[in-house]
Amino acid sequence: MSDDKWMRMALAQAQRGARRGEVPVGAIVVLDGRVVGAGFNCPITSNDPTAHAEVVALRDAAFTLGNYRLLDCTLYVTLEPCGMCAGALVHARVKRVVYAASEPKAGVVDSRGQYFQSPWLNHQVISQSGVLATTAASQLSAFFKGRRAAKKTQASSK
C-alpha cells in the first residue's frame, strides 16, 4: 500500500476521535504491510494527558506485537508530533514516521525544531511530511470551526 492509503486509515481514526469530541488526530502503526496498532486522540474522554493518537497507537502496536520495541514499524499520523510523542517514537525504536499536516505551535519534527536530528538520541527516526496534508488540515479546521460555532450558540442562548 502507498503512504496515501495508510494515511487515509489514520484520517479515519481521527474522525473516530472527532465523533467523541476529541481533537481529530489519528494514527496507525504499520509493519510488513499490515496495521498492527491504531489510535486517535482521547485525552479528554480518558482523563489521560498522554493519550495522544501516536501514544495510543504505539501502545496498541506494542500489545499486538508483544514487544515495546517497534523495530521496522512506520507510524502514520495526521498531525506533526509534539515533543512527548516524538520522544515516545524514539523510545519505541519506530523506524519511520509519516505525518500529514504541520503543527506550527507545537510540532517538533520540522515546525518548532528537528527533534529527530538531535545528536544525543540513541535512535534515529526517519520522517516524511505532507502526505494528505490538505485533507488533514481541512479535517482539523472543520472540527474547530464547529466547536467555535457551538460555543457561540451556547453563549448567545444564555
N, C-alpha and C positions, 0 to 999 in steps of 0.2 A: 504494500500500500504506500501511497505517496504521503508526504508530510501534510498536504491539504486534507486528505481523507482522515488522518489521525486527528488533525486539529478540529475537524468537524465533530468528532466524537467528544473532544474536550469542550467545544461550544455547547453541545447537548448537555454535558454535565453542568455547565454554567447556567443553562436555562433551568435545570432542576433546582439549583440554589435560588435563582430569582423567584421561582414559584413559591418558595418558602420565605421570601422576604430578605434573603441574603444578597449581598453584592454579587452579581453574576460573574464569578471566576470559576472556571472548571479546569480539571487536569486529568490526564491519563498517563499511565506508565506502560511502555511497550517493550517487550523482549521477544526476539526471534519471531517477529510478525504477529504477535498476539498481545492483547491487552491483559496485563497482569495486575493492574491497580487502577482505580478511578476515584475521583472525589471532586467535591465542589466546596466553595466557601461555606462554612457553617459555624463561625464563632458566636453568633448571636443565639442561634437555636440550641447550641451545645454548651453555652456558657464557658467556652474554651478559647482564650485568646490565640492559641496556637493552631486552631482549626482552619488554617488557610487551605485552599484547594490543593496546593502542592503537598503539604504535610499529610493531609488526609489520603491523597493518592499514594504517597510513599509508604504510609502505614499499611494501606491495603495491599500494596505490592509486596512488602516485606512479609506480611502474613501469608499471602498466596504462595510465595516462593520459599517460605520457611527460613529466611535469612535477612538480616538487616543490611547486608551489603547487596546493593542492586547493580552489580557489575554488568556492563554491556547493555544496560537499560537506557531508554530515551524517555524523558518526561516531556509531554506536550501540555502547555498551559496557555490560557487565553490572555493573560496579562503578565508583563515582565515581573519576575520575582523580586520580593523585598529582601532585606538583609537576613531575616530569620530563615526564609525559605531557601535562599542561596546557600546559607550555612548547612541546612539540612541536606541539600543536594550533594554538597561536598562530603559530609559525613556518611551519606549512603553510598558514596562512590558511583553516583549516576554518571554514565559516560557522556550523555548529551542532553541538553535542554533546548527545546524549540518553543519560542513564545510568539504570540500574535501581536497584541498592542503594547506599545511602550507605556511606562508608568513614570511620567516626568517628576512626580513628587517623591516617590519612594523606591523606584526601580534601581537595583544595584548591578544589573548585568551590563547595561550600557548608559542609562539615563543619568543617574546620580554618581556613578562610579563603575569601574570594571572589576568587580569583586573577584571573578574567576581568574583574573590575571594577577592576583596578589601573589608575590613571590614566597610568602610564608606558608601558603596552603600545601598540604601534603597530597592533594589530588587536584587534577585539572579537569574541569568540566568544559566540554565544547558547547558553544552556544550559537544559536541562529535565531534571528528576529524577523518579524514582519510577515509570518505565514498567516494569511487571512486576517491581517491587522485591521482592515476597514470593517470587516464583519464583526470582529470582537469589539472594536471601539464603538460601533453602532449599537451593539447589544448593551454595553455599559451606559452609553448616553441615553438610550431609551429607558433603561431602568431608573437612572437618576432623574430624568425628566418626569417620569411617572411618580416618583417619590416626592419631588418638589410640588407637583400638581396636587397630590393627595394632602400634603401639609398645608398648601394654600387653601384648599377646600375646607379642611378641618379648622383652620384659623378663622375663615370667614363665617363659619357656622356657629362660632362662639359668641 
